[in-house]
Amino acid sequence: MEEKKTEAQVSQVATIARPHLEAFDAERMKAQGKTPGWREAREGDPEGAILMQDKMGLSLRRHMVINPNGTIGYDGILVVELGGANIVVVDHEGRIGLQKQWRFQAATDFETFQKTYPNFDIKKLGAESWEIPRGYGVPGIPTDEQATIEVEEETGLKVVKQIKLHSWLNDNSAHKPHMTRVYLARVSREWSGRVPEDTEVFLSKLTFFTLAQIGKMAQNREIYCGISLSSIFLVHLTYPTLLKLA
């Protein structure tokens, strides 16, 4: 008889899609019938905009920092978005739900990235990342509603309870003016067996871990998402006895 694997063991060996980066090529996208998501700014766009992403309401804007005496301090870039939701899913045992996906960081070979910077090989970026469910804000959709949508669309699980923490997060305070909300969520125990078809190749099944396990994963560069780690920390600060330590 085949030995039944635990939920964690199944997810640890789960395979997910591993795309790669290449330099932007408008003609190549056009040849494949793809419309670029980003466009150059034009008249009528927000002041200082360089690039715009209309579908998700994102923009890249250039600015100057002006000192109190009127002199220019320096110029910089703002990455502007509406601000979305970060959801810490906790099961009945107090474990935290994470999903593995492919991200474009140099987490597995950061030393080489540093040595070759700024002439690193863009095609070699990428590493698996364990993260909490999270997503961009969508114009016209309240953040509370968007939090529920993100969890249910990415995990295939039904949210049965959701609590909004009185906390906000920013993942890069030097370049991003927006803030994101942190939520605590409970989901139904039954799982459909797969995440939605349009995301199943990019996300593993939601798997639950204790704080001790997450600590080890952070040391091994398996979880390095600052938003995920900060959100878990905020839940732990707000509800000190909720999360399972080991």
Buried (B, 14 or more C-beta within 10 A) or exposed (E): EEEEEEEEEEBEEBEBEEEEEEEEEEEEEEEEEEEEEBEEBEEEBEEBBBBBBEEBBBBBBEEEEEEEEEEEEEEEBBBBBBBBBBBBBBBEEBBBBBBBBBEEBBBBBEEEBEEEEEEBEEEBBBBBBBBBBBBBBBEEEEBEEBBBBBBBBBBBBBBEEBBEBEBEBBBEEEEBEBBBBBBBBBBEEEBEEEBEEEBBBBBBBBBBBBBEBBBEBBEEBBBBBEBBBBBBBBBBEBBEEEBBEE
